[in-house]
Structures are given as C-alpha cells and as structure tokens.
C-alpha cells in the first residue's frame, strides 16, 4: 500500500470486515500528546498530512463528497491542501466544523461508528457519542485499532531507556514534588490521581527519555497516592540501570502492559483524573473496577509551568548559547543565500549544525520550519524533498526553530530579507507592524490575575489597523528540557482562563502571512516576573525577554516606529551584542556588531 488511496481503501475494507460503517482518526497517542511517536502517526500514514494537529473521519461508503474528511485549524489551511489528496478527503476547518458535527451530517440511523478509546479524551468521546446517537446510530469502541491491522510496516513503540534528570537542572527532588501532589489529594478528598501526560510524568519523577521525536519523554503512566507513594507503569526494557535508585523505594515500577488491569484495583476508592489529558479508556477501566472518579486538572500542570530558580537560570543559560548558534547561522545565511545557493533543507541542516557545534545539544525541540517565499506563508510549514525551495535572491525567508538542552528548551523565529536589493515597502510595512505588536506585548505591564487572552490584542493591534491579522496564537508555554509547547498558560484569541503567573515562560510570536507570496513571524521567549511600581495598588507583572538574537534590520521601516519603540529596539540589540559577542569571533562578530548597532 504505497499510495494513500490504497491505504484508505484498505481501511474501509477492514471496517466492513468488522461490521463498522465509519471510523474516527485523531492525531494522538494514549497520553493525549501533541507530538507523538512514529508508531502513533496514524493520521499521517493514512492521509499524508504532516502537521502536528488534526483529525479525520470516514465512512465505509461514500455519501456526499468523498465520504471522508480531514479537520485542521487555521495554521494548516495551506499545508493540508498541499499534502492531502482532495479527491480522497474533504477539507474541513475547525472550530467551524468538528468531527462530531461532520458525523451528524453523514451518519444514518442504525450505523456503527468505530473509535479507539485509547486515543480520545473523555470529553471528545462524549461529544462523538452524542452526535452519533442523535442520528440513531451507535458509537463502538474497538479493541484493536483497525489502522494497525492494515499498516503493515507500522513502527514499534520506542524501547529507549528512561533516564534520571539531575536535580541541579530540575531544582527540586521528585520526592518533594510527589509530596505536594499527595497534599493536593488530601485537600481534594481523593485517594489517588492518575497522571497520563508524558511531560507531567517526566517532570514529576525527574526523568527524561527519547520516545517522542524532539520531546525528551518516556512512554509511561503513573498513579500517585495520598500517602506520597507512587506507581510508574513503564515497559521493563525501558528501565535504565540507575532508574530504580533514582526513584527510591516509595515508587513501584510496574509493567506498562499492566496499567489497564491495575486501574481495576481501586474498588471503593476515589481517583482523580484529568478529562482533558486522560483518554476515555482510563475512565471506563476505573469505573468498571468500582472506583469513584472525580474530574480534576492534572495537579502537575501548574507547578510545572511556574519554573523554579534552577529552571529559570538553566533556561537563560540555554538561551544564551542558542543565541550564538542562531546568530552564526544568520551570518552564514546573509553571505550565502543572496547567491541563490541555499535551499530550505540545506538552511535547516546548517542551523542544526550550528546548534550541534555547542557540544551539548540533545535534540531539536521541533522540526525546523524553514519556509522560503510562498512556503513561509504556511505558519507550520514542514519542508521535505518534494516541497524544498531555493531561497531566491530578493525574497523573504522565515525560520522557526529550537533546541533541547539539559538545562532548557529554546524556540525562536526570525524572518529575514534575502538580498541583495532593498525589500519592497509593502513587505517592510507588514514586517514593521508585526514588530510593533511584538514590542507592545513585550513591554506590557498587567495586574495579577490577567490572562493571556486579555493581552493578545497588544500584539495584533497594528495589523488590525491595516485590516489584516494572523490565524494562530500569539504565545504558548515552554517546558524546561521538555515540551516546546506546554500549558496551562496561553496568549491567544482563545479565552483560556489560566492567569499568567511568575515563573511562566511564554512565546511572543505575532505574524503575518500573504498566501502564495511570503510569511512573517518574530518570536522570542519571555519570562513572567513581578514588577515593582511606585504607588501601585495591585501586584503588577511584566515580561522579561529571554531570547537574544538580532532582528533583521533590512525589513524594518524605522519611520513607522515611535521613539519608545526605537529605544526598545536599541536596548534589545545592545543586550544581544552583550550576550553573543563573547561567544563568537571574526566575521560573525562583525556581523553581530553591525546588526545590533543603534537604529538611529
């Protein structure tokens, strides 16, 4: 089955064999992860879609349209049309149309729609069930995913070892973190909590792994009890020699294969489960075993987001070395790209090499978004051999990248003009509006209790004045040698209720995208900190910039900047020079000095 048409056909035949009339295909694993291991890339295998967020639904018999649809948000509107065959799949945009809404239009009475209970959150399961039953049909949990039955060369889950993460980087012992969870359990009248998110487990137990590409986590489940003891469910072959001693005798290591059965051991007990992070199968197993289930947010999520002193200092160190690596790349790019000798793939490889030259890079934090010209107009563009473009002279190039280091996770976007001629005024206008929004958010001061949703317009205001916008969030949380995307904080048009709190690390990344021509995004990471303001009557917070890499001067229309914005730029570039200069030399140092000179 080398073609996606053959794969879709084979899946439909497998569904018919099982007596199913349709099936839902999320891009997910058993942990509700954003990024998943190769074995769980079922949506990509079936459709060809390479993005990090999406889902699909299909019927065995075509009704209206293709009888199959793929659902993506605004980040992937262009990408999905480039990667997924429109003759096989209808394109649907979320949140306008969800799989549940699609089913209400395509399901008939008496039909059976399959779903994998290990790949859907409980809330998603309830939505799908309601939609299907509304049409007189039935939602059926499959015991084995039908895609796994037809995916003949499906990779096995990773067998890589889970390893201890040193306390010098973690800043707090795992035992202390588990005691805090135990205290939370007692306060909430629960006997135990099921922890399913891989980054929560990694942070709670101070372990790291390499089971998911670009994210240093280990495939596992955990249960923490109100006495502070815990059980870690992980495949035996993944237990490194020093892991048991690291975890201590208060943590029992059990086979991951025993996890579902172990959920039946809580008869009469009260167990907390996060409905947004735990799959439906976990709720079913607990209830079947006689447990009383209470829905509660994973108690690890918020303390993980509020970085301690060691994590903050480690992150700053990682950012400083990363800044030198990215600057070395941008200097190379400035000399090479105008000759027409650089492609998206070769640029991404060069940037990775610059990070590897630090000698301490563990991995990239995500696949580099290397978008030349029109490819940059897709916010989450993923370059491959087929889409690879040359960085043409006199064009825009967008590169969004990051590194995983033991002391921190980085994420930075820079948009540059590939000369030799001057950039058109129309592009400078859009770039400068993005920059003004970036500066406005960076300089924002806000009272305790403010959410990212309340600040989002700071970054969009100058684009709105020109009647344009961007279809992605302005900021996401970032982990400490963990996921490059983490919650619960968020800066976007979406009304996430979590207030911004000291210690949280967020991205600041407004953008602009002109379909078929170019994309612009400027991204730094920022740290939420308290501010001392004379006469203030409330606790006030602001952002401290963590990312220090020159912002391309060739795309700035200085006349559009206010005096305060120019002062911000000059101060920012001075700090970039202070951090980067001691780490580079020769022509690269000369480039850094030129790029960070005062705008005036």
C-alpha positions as CSV (number, residue, x, y, z in Angstrom):
1,X,0.0,0.0,0.0
2,X,2.3,2.7,-1.2
3,X,-0.4,5.2,-2.1
4,X,-2.8,7.0,0.2
5,X,-5.7,5.9,-2.0
6,X,-4.8,2.3,-1.4
7,X,-4.5,2.8,2.3
8,X,-7.9,4.5,2.6
9,X,-9.4,1.6,0.5
10,X,-7.8,-1.0,2.8
11,X,-9.0,0.7,5.9
12,X,-12.6,0.8,4.5
13,X,-12.4,-2.9,3.8
14,X,-11.1,-3.6,7.3
15,X,-14.0,-1.6,8.8
16,X,-16.5,-3.5,6.7
17,X,-15.0,-6.8,7.9
18,X,-15.5,-5.6,11.5
19,X,-19.1,-4.6,10.8
20,X,-18.4,-0.9,11.2
21,X,-19.7,1.9,8.9
22,X,-17.2,4.6,9.8
23,X,-14.2,5.4,12.0
24,X,-12.6,8.5,13.7
25,X,-8.9,9.0,13.3
26,X,-7.3,11.5,15.7
27,X,-3.6,12.6,15.6
28,X,-3.0,11.4,19.1
29,X,-1.4,8.7,21.3
30,X,-2.5,7.1,24.6
31,X,-1.3,10.1,26.5
32,X,-3.2,12.8,24.5
33,X,0.2,14.1,23.4
34,X,0.6,17.0,20.9
35,X,3.7,15.3,19.4
36,X,3.5,11.5,19.1
37,X,5.9,8.7,18.5
38,X,6.2,7.2,15.0
39,X,4.0,4.2,15.9
40,X,1.1,6.6,16.6
41,X,1.3,8.6,13.4
42,X,-1.8,7.0,12.1
43,X,-3.3,10.2,10.6
44,X,-0.2,10.9,8.7
45,X,0.1,7.4,7.4
46,X,-3.5,7.3,6.2
47,X,-3.8,10.8,4.7
48,X,-0.2,12.2,4.1
49,X,-0.8,15.1,6.4
50,X,2.4,16.1,8.2
51,X,1.1,18.7,10.7
52,X,1.0,18.3,14.5
53,X,-2.7,18.9,15.0
54,X,-5.6,17.4,13.1
55,X,-8.1,14.6,12.8
56,X,-10.1,12.7,10.2
57,X,-13.4,10.9,9.9
58,X,-14.6,8.5,7.2
59,X,-17.5,6.3,6.2
60,X,-17.1,2.9,4.5
61,X,-19.5,4.1,1.8
62,X,-19.2,7.5,0.1
63,X,-22.2,9.7,0.7
64,X,-21.9,13.4,0.0
65,X,-18.4,14.5,-1.1
66,X,-15.7,11.9,-0.6
67,X,-17.3,10.2,2.5
68,X,-14.1,11.1,4.3
69,X,-12.9,14.4,5.8
70,X,-9.8,15.8,7.4
71,X,-10.1,18.5,10.0
72,X,-7.4,21.2,10.7
73,X,-7.2,24.7,12.1
74,X,-6.0,27.9,10.5
75,X,-2.3,27.0,11.0
76,X,-2.6,24.2,8.4
77,X,-5.1,25.6,5.8
78,X,-2.4,25.7,3.1
79,X,-0.4,22.7,4.2
80,X,-3.3,20.3,4.3
81,X,-4.2,21.1,0.6
82,X,-0.6,20.5,-0.4
83,X,-0.2,17.2,1.4
84,X,-3.7,15.6,1.4
85,X,-5.4,14.5,-1.8
86,X,-8.7,16.5,-2.2
87,X,-10.0,13.7,-4.4
88,X,-10.0,11.4,-1.4
89,X,-10.6,13.7,1.5
90,X,-12.8,16.8,2.0
91,X,-11.1,19.6,3.8
92,X,-12.8,20.9,6.9
93,X,-11.8,23.8,9.1
94,X,-12.0,23.7,12.9
95,X,-13.6,25.1,15.0
96,X,-16.2,25.8,12.3
97,X,-16.7,22.1,11.7
98,X,-15.6,19.3,14.1
99,X,-15.6,15.5,13.5
100,X,-18.8,15.3,15.7
101,X,-20.6,17.9,13.6
102,X,-19.5,16.1,10.4
103,X,-20.9,12.9,11.7
104,X,-24.3,14.4,12.3
105,X,-24.4,15.2,8.6
106,X,-23.0,11.9,7.3
107,X,-24.2,9.1,9.7
108,X,-27.5,7.3,9.1
109,X,-29.7,5.5,11.6
110,X,-28.6,2.0,12.5
111,X,-25.0,2.5,11.5
112,X,-22.0,1.7,13.7
113,X,-19.1,4.2,14.0
114,X,-15.9,2.9,15.4
115,X,-13.4,4.8,17.7
116,X,-10.3,3.9,19.6
117,X,-11.0,4.6,23.3
118,X,-7.2,4.9,23.9
119,X,-7.0,7.9,21.5
120,X,-9.8,10.1,22.6
121,X,-10.2,12.3,25.6
122,X,-13.3,11.6,27.7
123,X,-14.9,14.9,26.6
124,X,-14.3,14.1,22.9
125,X,-15.8,10.6,23.5
126,X,-19.0,12.2,25.0
127,X,-19.3,14.7,22.0
128,X,-18.9,11.9,19.5
129,X,-21.4,9.6,21.3
130,X,-24.0,12.4,21.5
131,X,-23.6,13.3,17.8
132,X,-23.9,9.7,16.6
133,X,-26.8,8.7,18.9
134,X,-28.6,11.8,17.8
135,X,-28.9,10.2,14.4
136,X,-30.0,6.9,15.8
137,X,-26.5,5.3,15.2
138,X,-24.1,3.7,17.6
139,X,-20.5,4.6,18.7
140,X,-18.5,1.5,19.1
141,X,-15.2,1.2,21.0
142,X,-12.7,-1.0,19.1
143,X,-10.4,-3.4,21.0
144,X,-7.7,-3.0,18.3
145,X,-7.2,0.0,16.2
146,X,-8.2,-1.0,12.6
147,X,-5.4,1.1,11.1
148,X,-2.9,-1.0,13.0
149,X,-4.3,-4.0,11.2
150,X,-3.7,-2.6,7.7
151,X,-0.5,-0.6,8.5
152,X,1.9,-3.4,7.5
153,X,5.2,-1.7,8.4
154,X,4.0,0.2,11.4
155,X,6.9,1.1,13.7
156,X,7.1,-0.4,17.2
157,X,6.9,1.9,20.2
158,X,10.3,3.1,21.3
159,X,12.3,0.9,23.6
160,X,14.7,3.7,24.6
161,X,15.7,3.9,28.2
162,X,14.2,6.3,30.7
163,X,17.0,8.2,32.5
164,X,17.2,10.4,35.6
165,X,17.1,14.1,35.1
166,X,19.6,15.7,37.6
167,X,18.3,17.7,40.5
168,X,20.7,20.5,39.6
169,X,18.6,21.1,36.5
170,X,15.2,20.1,38.0
171,X,15.7,22.4,41.0
172,X,13.5,20.1,43.2
173,X,13.7,16.5,44.2
174,X,11.0,14.1,42.8
175,X,10.1,13.1,46.4
176,X,9.2,16.8,47.2
177,X,7.1,17.1,44.1
178,X,5.2,13.9,44.9
179,X,4.5,15.1,48.5
180,X,2.9,18.2,47.0
181,X,0.7,16.1,44.9
182,X,-0.2,14.0,48.0
183,X,-1.1,17.2,49.8
184,X,-3.4,18.1,46.9
185,X,-5.1,14.7,47.0
186,X,-5.8,15.1,50.7
187,X,-7.2,18.6,50.2
188,X,-9.5,17.3,47.5
189,X,-10.6,14.1,49.3
190,X,-9.1,11.7,46.8
191,X,-7.1,8.5,47.4
192,X,-5.1,8.7,44.2
193,X,-4.6,10.6,40.9
194,X,-3.8,9.1,37.5
195,X,-1.1,11.0,35.7
196,X,-1.1,10.4,31.9
197,X,0.6,13.3,30.2
198,X,4.1,12.3,29.3
199,X,5.6,15.7,30.2
200,X,3.8,15.7,33.6
201,X,5.3,12.3,34.4
202,X,8.8,13.4,33.2
203,X,8.6,16.5,35.4
204,X,7.1,14.8,38.5
205,X,9.6,11.9,38.6
206,X,12.6,13.9,37.3
207,X,13.1,11.5,34.4
208,X,13.7,12.1,30.7
209,X,13.6,9.8,27.6
210,X,13.7,9.8,23.8
211,X,10.4,8.1,22.9
212,X,8.9,11.0,21.1
213,X,10.8,12.8,18.4
214,X,12.0,16.2,19.6
215,X,10.4,15.8,23.1
216,X,12.5,14.2,25.8
217,X,9.8,12.0,27.4
218,X,9.4,8.3,28.2
219,X,6.3,6.3,27.4
220,X,4.7,5.6,30.7
221,X,1.7,6.1,33.0
222,X,1.7,6.9,36.7
223,X,-0.5,6.8,39.8
224,X,0.3,8.9,42.8
225,X,-1.4,8.1,46.1
226,X,-2.4,10.3,49.0
227,X,0.4,8.9,51.2
228,X,3.0,10.2,48.7
229,X,3.9,6.8,47.3
230,X,3.5,6.2,43.5
231,X,3.5,3.6,40.8
232,X,5.2,4.1,37.5
233,X,4.0,1.9,34.6
234,X,6.8,1.6,32.1
235,X,7.9,-1.3,29.8
236,X,10.6,-3.3,31.6
237,X,13.1,-2.9,28.7
238,X,13.0,0.9,29.2
239,X,14.1,0.9,32.8
240,X,17.7,2.1,32.9
241,X,20.1,0.6,35.4
242,X,20.1,3.7,37.7
243,X,16.4,4.5,37.4
244,X,15.2,2.4,40.4
245,X,17.7,4.0,42.8
246,X,16.8,7.4,41.4
247,X,13.1,6.9,42.0
248,X,13.6,5.4,45.5
249,X,11.6,2.9,47.4
250,X,8.4,5.0,47.5
251,X,7.9,4.4,43.8
252,X,6.9,1.0,42.5
253,X,8.0,0.2,38.9
254,X,5.3,-1.8,37.1
255,X,5.0,-3.1,33.5
256,X,3.2,-0.6,31.3
257,X,1.2,-3.5,29.9
258,X,-0.4,-4.0,33.3
259,X,-1.7,-0.4,33.5
260,X,-5.3,-1.0,32.4
261,X,-5.7,-4.0,34.7
262,X,-4.2,-2.0,37.6
263,X,-7.0,0.6,37.2
264,X,-9.3,-2.1,38.4
265,X,-7.6,-2.2,41.8
266,X,-9.4,0.9,43.2
267,X,-12.7,-0.5,44.1
268,X,-14.4,1.9,46.6
269,X,-11.5,4.4,46.2
270,X,-11.8,8.0,45.0
271,X,-9.5,8.6,42.0
272,X,-8.8,11.9,40.3
273,X,-8.4,12.0,36.5
274,X,-7.9,15.0,34.2
275,X,-10.6,14.7,31.5
276,X,-8.6,16.8,29.0
277,X,-5.4,14.7,29.3
278,X,-6.7,11.2,30.0
279,X,-8.2,9.0,27.4
280,X,-11.7,7.6,27.6
281,X,-10.4,4.0,28.2
282,X,-9.0,5.1,31.6
283,X,-12.3,6.3,32.8
284,X,-14.0,3.1,31.6
285,X,-11.5,0.9,33.3
286,X,-11.7,2.8,36.6
287,X,-15.5,2.8,36.7
288,X,-15.6,-0.9,35.7
289,X,-13.3,-1.6,38.7
290,X,-15.6,0.2,41.2
291,X,-13.7,3.4,41.6
292,X,-15.3,6.7,42.2
293,X,-13.9,9.0,39.6
294,X,-13.6,12.8,40.1
295,X,-12.6,15.0,37.2
296,X,-9.8,17.4,38.1
297,X,-7.0,19.2,36.3
298,X,-3.7,17.3,36.4
299,X,-2.1,18.7,39.6
300,X,1.4,18.7,38.0
301,X,0.5,21.1,35.2
302,X,0.6,24.4,37.0
303,X,3.7,23.8,39.2
304,X,5.5,22.5,36.1
305,X,4.6,25.8,34.2
306,X,5.9,28.0,37.0
307,X,9.6,27.5,36.8
308,X,11.7,27.4,39.9
309,X,15.0,29.3,40.2
310,X,17.2,26.5,38.9
311,X,14.9,26.0,35.9
312,X,14.9,29.8,35.1
313,X,18.7,30.0,35.4
314,X,19.1,26.9,33.3
315,X,16.8,28.3,30.7
316,X,18.7,31.6,30.5
317,X,22.0,29.6,30.0
318,X,20.4,27.6,27.2
319,X,19.1,30.7,25.6
320,X,22.4,32.4,25.6
321,X,24.3,29.6,23.9
322,X,21.4,29.1,21.5
323,X,21.6,32.8,20.6
324,X,25.2,32.4,19.5
325,X,24.4,29.4,17.4
326,X,21.4,31.1,15.7
327,X,23.5,34.2,15.1
328,X,26.3,32.2,13.5
329,X,23.6,30.7,11.2
330,X,22.1,34.0,10.3
331,X,25.6,35.4,9.5
332,X,26.2,32.4,7.2
333,X,22.8,32.9,5.6
334,X,23.4,36.6,4.9
335,X,26.5,35.8,2.9
336,X,25.3,32.6,1.1
337,X,21.6,33.0,0.4
338,X,21.8,36.0,-1.9
339,X,23.9,33.9,-4.3
340,X,21.0,31.5,-4.8
341,X,22.9,28.6,-3.3
342,X,20.7,27.8,-0.2
343,X,17.6,25.7,-0.1
344,X,15.1,25.3,2.8
345,X,16.6,21.9,3.6
346,X,20.2,23.0,3.5
347,X,19.4,26.0,5.6
348,X,17.7,23.8,8.2
349,X,20.7,21.4,8.2
350,X,23.1,24.3,8.6
351,X,21.2,25.7,11.6
352,X,21.1,22.3,13.2
353,X,24.8,22.0,12.7
354,X,25.4,25.4,14.4
355,X,23.5,24.1,17.4
356,X,25.4,20.9,17.4
357,X,28.6,22.9,17.5
358,X,27.7,23.9,21.0
359,X,28.6,20.3,22.0
360,X,25.6,20.0,24.4
361,X,22.6,19.8,22.1
362,X,20.4,16.9,23.0
363,X,17.9,17.3,20.1
364,X,15.9,19.9,18.2
365,X,12.8,21.0,20.1
366,X,10.7,20.5,17.0
367,X,11.3,20.0,13.3
368,X,12.6,23.3,11.9
369,X,10.1,25.4,10.0
370,X,12.2,26.6,7.1
371,X,10.0,28.5,4.7
372,X,11.2,30.3,1.6
373,X,8.9,32.7,-0.2
374,X,5.4,31.3,-0.5
375,X,6.2,28.3,1.7
376,X,6.7,30.7,4.6
377,X,3.0,31.7,4.3
378,X,2.1,28.4,5.9
379,X,2.7,29.0,9.7
380,X,3.6,25.4,10.5
381,X,5.1,24.5,7.1
382,X,7.1,21.3,7.1
383,X,9.8,21.1,4.4
384,X,10.5,17.8,2.6
385,X,12.3,16.8,-0.6
386,X,9.2,17.5,-2.7
387,X,8.5,20.9,-1.3
388,X,12.1,22.1,-0.9
389,X,12.6,25.5,-2.4
390,X,15.7,27.6,-3.1
391,X,15.9,30.8,-1.1
392,X,15.6,33.1,-4.1
393,X,17.5,36.4,-4.1
394,X,15.3,39.4,-3.1
395,X,12.7,37.3,-1.2
396,X,11.5,36.7,2.4
397,X,12.7,33.7,4.4
398,X,11.1,32.5,7.6
399,X,12.9,30.1,10.0
400,X,11.3,28.9,13.2
401,X,13.5,26.5,15.2
402,X,14.6,25.5,18.7
403,X,17.0,23.3,20.6
404,X,16.7,20.8,23.5
405,X,19.5,21.2,26.1
406,X,19.7,19.6,29.5
407,X,19.2,23.0,31.1
408,X,16.4,24.4,28.9
409,X,14.3,24.3,25.7
410,X,14.5,27.1,23.1
411,X,12.1,28.3,20.4
412,X,12.8,31.3,18.2
413,X,11.5,32.6,14.9
414,X,13.4,35.1,12.7
415,X,12.2,36.4,9.3
416,X,14.9,37.8,7.1
417,X,15.2,39.5,3.7
418,X,17.4,37.7,1.3
419,X,19.1,40.5,-0.7
420,X,20.9,41.9,-2.5
421,X,18.3,44.6,-3.3
422,X,16.2,46.5,-0.8
423,X,13.0,45.0,0.4
424,X,9.7,46.4,-1.1
425,X,7.9,48.9,1.1
426,X,4.8,46.7,1.2
427,X,6.7,44.0,2.9
428,X,8.5,46.4,5.2
429,X,5.1,47.7,6.2
430,X,3.8,44.3,7.2
431,X,7.0,43.3,9.0
432,X,7.2,46.5,11.0
433,X,3.5,46.1,12.1
434,X,4.4,42.6,13.3
435,X,7.5,44.1,15.1
436,X,5.4,46.8,16.7
437,X,3.0,44.3,18.1
438,X,5.9,42.1,19.3
439,X,7.3,45.1,21.2
440,X,3.9,46.1,22.6
441,X,3.4,42.7,24.1
442,X,7.0,42.5,25.4
443,X,6.6,45.9,27.2
444,X,3.1,45.1,28.6
445,X,2.5,45.6,32.4
446,X,-0.5,43.8,33.8
447,X,-2.1,43.2,37.2
448,X,-2.1,39.9,39.0
449,X,-4.9,37.7,37.6
450,X,-4.5,38.8,34.0
451,X,-4.9,36.0,31.4
452,X,-3.0,35.8,28.1
453,X,-6.3,36.2,26.3
454,X,-6.6,39.7,27.7
455,X,-3.1,40.6,26.4
456,X,-3.5,39.1,22.9
457,X,-4.7,42.3,21.2
458,X,-1.5,44.1,22.2
459,X,0.3,42.1,19.5
460,X,-2.4,42.3,16.9
461,X,-3.4,46.0,17.1
462,X,-1.1,47.3,14.4
463,X,-2.1,44.6,12.0
464,X,-5.7,45.2,12.7
465,X,-5.2,48.9,11.8
466,X,-4.3,47.7,8.3
467,X,-7.2,45.3,8.1
468,X,-5.0,42.1,8.4
469,X,-4.4,39.5,11.1
470,X,-2.9,36.1,11.7
471,X,-4.7,32.7,12.3
472,X,-2.6,31.4,15.2
473,X,-2.0,32.1,18.8
474,X,0.4,34.8,19.9
475,X,2.0,32.8,22.7
476,X,2.4,29.3,24.2
477,X,4.1,28.0,27.3
478,X,7.5,26.3,27.0
479,X,8.9,23.5,29.2
480,X,12.2,23.0,31.0
481,X,14.0,20.4,28.8
482,X,10.5,19.2,28.0
483,X,7.8,20.1,25.5
484,X,8.3,23.2,23.4
485,X,4.5,23.6,23.8
486,X,3.0,23.4,27.3
487,X,0.1,24.8,29.2
488,X,-1.9,25.8,31.0
489,X,-1.0,29.4,30.0
490,X,-1.7,30.7,26.5
491,X,-1.7,34.1,24.7
492,X,-4.4,34.0,22.0
493,X,-7.8,34.9,20.9
494,X,-9.0,31.8,22.7
495,X,-10.3,32.6,26.2
496,X,-8.1,30.3,28.3
497,X,-8.9,31.1,32.0
498,X,-5.4,30.5,33.4
499,X,-3.8,33.7,34.7
500,X,-0.2,34.4,33.8
501,X,1.9,33.8,36.9
502,X,5.5,34.5,37.9
503,X,7.9,31.8,36.6
504,X,5.9,31.0,33.5
505,X,7.7,31.0,30.2
506,X,5.8,32.0,27.1
507,X,6.5,32.7,23.5
508,X,5.8,36.2,21.9
509,X,5.2,35.5,18.2
510,X,2.9,37.7,16.2
511,X,3.0,37.2,12.5
512,X,1.6,38.0,9.0
513,X,1.1,35.6,6.1
514,X,0.4,36.5,2.5
515,X,-0.8,33.3,0.7
516,X,1.3,32.5,-2.3
517,X,4.0,35.1,-1.5
518,X,5.6,35.1,2.0
519,X,5.3,34.7,5.7
520,X,6.5,36.9,8.6
521,X,6.9,36.0,12.2
522,X,9.0,37.4,15.0
523,X,9.3,35.1,18.1
524,X,11.1,35.5,21.4
525,X,10.6,33.6,24.6
526,X,9.7,35.7,27.7
527,X,9.5,35.1,31.4
528,X,6.7,36.3,33.6
529,X,8.0,38.3,36.6
530,X,6.7,40.6,39.2
531,X,7.4,44.4,38.8
532,X,8.0,47.0,41.5
533,X,6.0,50.1,40.6
534,X,6.0,53.1,42.9
535,X,2.5,53.8,44.1
536,X,1.0,50.6,42.6
537,X,-2.1,49.5,44.4
538,X,-2.1,46.0,43.0
539,X,0.6,43.4,42.3
540,X,1.9,44.0,38.8
541,X,3.7,41.7,36.4
542,X,5.5,42.0,33.2
543,X,7.7,40.1,30.8
544,X,11.5,39.7,30.8
545,X,12.9,38.7,27.4
546,X,14.9,35.5,27.3
547,X,15.7,35.2,23.6
548,X,18.5,37.5,22.3
549,X,19.2,37.2,18.6
550,X,19.3,40.2,16.2
551,X,16.1,41.2,14.5
552,X,16.6,41.8,10.7
553,X,17.1,45.5,10.2
554,X,16.6,45.2,6.4
555,X,12.8,44.7,6.9
556,X,12.2,47.5,9.4
557,X,10.6,50.8,8.3
558,X,12.2,52.9,11.0
559,X,9.9,55.8,10.3
560,X,6.9,53.7,11.5
561,X,8.4,53.2,14.9
562,X,7.8,55.6,17.8
563,X,10.6,56.9,19.9
564,X,9.8,54.3,22.6
565,X,9.9,51.5,20.1
566,X,13.2,52.6,18.7
567,X,14.6,52.8,22.2
568,X,13.3,49.2,22.8
569,X,15.0,48.0,19.7
570,X,18.3,49.7,20.5
571,X,18.2,48.3,24.1
572,X,17.3,44.9,22.9
573,X,20.1,44.8,20.3
574,X,22.6,46.1,22.8
575,X,21.7,43.2,25.1
576,X,22.0,40.8,22.1
577,X,25.5,42.1,21.5
578,X,26.4,41.8,25.1
579,X,25.4,38.1,25.2
580,X,26.6,36.9,21.8
581,X,29.8,38.8,21.3
582,X,31.9,36.8,23.9
583,X,30.8,33.6,22.2
584,X,31.7,34.4,18.6
585,X,34.7,35.9,16.7
586,X,35.9,37.0,13.3
587,X,33.3,37.8,10.6
588,X,30.5,36.5,12.7
589,X,31.4,39.0,15.4
590,X,31.5,41.8,12.8
591,X,28.0,40.8,11.6
592,X,26.6,40.8,15.1
593,X,28.1,44.3,15.8
594,X,26.6,45.6,12.5
595,X,23.2,44.1,13.1
596,X,23.0,45.4,16.7
597,X,24.0,49.0,16.0
598,X,21.5,51.6,17.1
599,X,18.7,52.2,14.6
600,X,19.1,55.9,14.8
